[in-house]
Amino acid sequence: MSVSTPDTAPTPVLTPARSQPQSLNELFWSFTLLAMQGFGGVVAIVQRELVDKKQWMTPSEFVEEWAVAQVMPGPNVVNLAMIIGNRFFGLRGALCALAGMLTFPLILLLLLAMLYSQMATHPGVAGALRGMSAVAAGMIMASGLRLIPALKKHPLGWLLCALIAALCFICIAVFHFPLVFILLFLGGSSSALVYRQLKQVKSVAESIGDVDA
């Protein structure tokens, strides 16, 4: 008589599926709502919605994609939207995210331009625009500050990242160097340093694996 033995195979641990847009329609309306919220600068809004709320990206991924969007020609936020759309749905997703970022804001901008042409000389309008410029500057600063915590896991470490950021600020704000030269020099140098650091980490990990084997 045979005796049955209980199955002792370990139960596989299932990792939760990563959150992502379920359709092109969701992608379009998500970026439409983001664009309509982003008065004076949409980067902080995009980070809060896509990283904190929807969790389509991690903070590190957001910083990496934002860096790519920065060095590409064209509006930074539009570039970022197309990168994220392409990540989930390919070319269709990139075009859908682009449409979400531009369609309704373009209609609103045209309406406001028509209204502004009739009221541009009004002293109250001029004063309001001066006040909005200060708010826009504050939003840009807030966006930069929100990106700083993601550098905790950067391969170069806090000190070197801070040094590169300070050099970039000095080149732009003090010496007024052309942006293309800053990107080529500082961007190229930092990319080479990161590549070297990651290569060293990989070689160390491989050597440890050989020793364990």
N, C-alpha and C positions, 0 to 999 in steps of 0.2 A: 504494500500500500504506500503510495507516494504522499509525502507531506508537503503541502504548499508553504512557501516561505514568503513573508511579506516583502513587498517591493521597497528596497532601501535606496533607490535612486534619488539623488537630491532634487528637490523641486526648483526649477529654474526661477531666478529672480527677474521679474519683469520690470523694466524701467518705464516710467510713464511717457506716453507719446508727447513729443514736443509740440507746443502750441504754435499754430500757424493759420493763416487765412484759409478758409475752406473753399473759396471761390473767387473768381475775378471780380464779381459784383461786390463782395465784401472788401476786397483790396481797394477798389475804386472809391467806395464810400468812406473807407477809413482814411485815405489820403485826402479826400475832399474835406472831411471834417477837420483834419489836421491843418490843411491850408487855410480854412476859414477862421481858425483860431489864432493863427500865427501872425498877429499884427506886430510889426516891428522886428520880427525874427521868429522863425518857426522851429529852430533847432531844439530849443529847450522843450517845446511842446512835443516834438517828434520823439525825443528821448524818453519823456515821461510816459507817453502813450504806448510806444512800441516796446520799450524795455521794462518799465515798471508795471503797466496795466495789462497789455496784451501778451507780453513776454514772448514776442516773436524773435527777439535777439537778446543776447547777454550784454552786459555793459562793455565787456572787452570787444565783442563783435561790433558793437555800435561805434566804438572809438576807431576800430580798424576800418570799417566801411566809411566813416566820416572822413578819415584821413585820405582815403582814395577819392572821395567826392571833392575834397578840397583841392587836390592837385589836377583834377580833370577840368577842361575848359567848360564854361557855362555856369549857371547858378548852382551853388553848392547843394542846396536842399533838393532841387530838382534832380541833380545827379544822384543824390542819396536815395530818393524815391525810386528811381529807375533801377538802381543796384538792388534794392530790397525786393522790388517787383520781379526782377530777373531771378533772384535767389529762389523764389517759390514757384513761379510759373513760366520762367524763360522769357523769350521776347514778348509774348502776349502780356505777361505780368509787368514787364518794364513799360510797355506802352499804356497799359491800363493805369499804373501808378502815375505816369506822366499826365494822363488825362485827368485823373483825380486832383493832381496838384494845380492844374492850370485852368480847367474849364470854368468853374464857378468863380474863382478869384478873378479871372479875366473879365467875366461879365460884370462883376462888381466894380472892378477897376475902371472899365469903360463908363459906367454910370457915374462914378465919382469924378472922373475926368471931365465929363460933361457938366457936372455941378460945379466943379472947381473953376472951370473957365468962366462961369458967371459970377463967382464970388472971390476970385483970386486977389482983388484989390481991397477987400474988406479988412480992416485992422484986426478984427477978432480972429479971422481965419489965419492971418500971418502969425499972430501970437500963439494960436493953437498948434500950428506946425512946429514952432520953435520948442514948445513944450514936449511934443511928441518925439522930437529928435533926441532929447535927453532920456526919454523912456526907452527908445530903441537902443541907445548906447548901453543903458543898464541891462536890457535883455541880452545883448551880445555878451556882456561881462558875465551875466548869470549862466549863460550857456557854456562858456569856457570853464567856469568854476565847477559846474556839474560833471564835466568830463574828467576832472582831475582824479577822483577816486578810482576810476577804471585803470589808472596807471600803476596801481599797487602791484599788479601781476605782470608789469612790463618787463621784458627780458633785460633791459638796460638798468633798471632800478630807478628809485626816486631821484637821486642826486644828479645823475647824468641826464635824465629827462628834464629836470628843472633847468640845468645848464643849457641844454639845447633850446628850450622854450625861451629862456632869457636872451640868448643870442639872437633868436628869431625876432623877438620884440625890439631889441636894440637896432637890428638891421632895418626894420620897417619904420619904427617910430622916430629914431634918432638920425640914422644915415639916409633913410629914404631910398634904399636900394630897390631896384626892380624886382618884383616878386618872382619872376622866372629864374633869376640868378640865385635867389634865396632857396627856392625849391631844388634847384640843381645841386647847390653846394650843401646846405644843411640837410635837405631831404635825402640826397644821395649818400652823405656821410652817415646819417643815422640809420639808413637802410642797410648800409654795409656793416655797421657795428652790430645791428640786430642779427643779420645773417651770420656773422662770425660767432656771436654768442650762442645762437641756436645750434650752430654746427658743433660747437664745443660741448654743449649739453647732450647732443645726440651721440657724440663719440664717447663721452663718459658713460652714458646709459648702455651703449653697446658693449663697452669694456666690462661693466659690471655684470651684464648678462652672460658674457663669455666666462667670467670667473665663476658665476653660479652654476653654469652648465658643467 
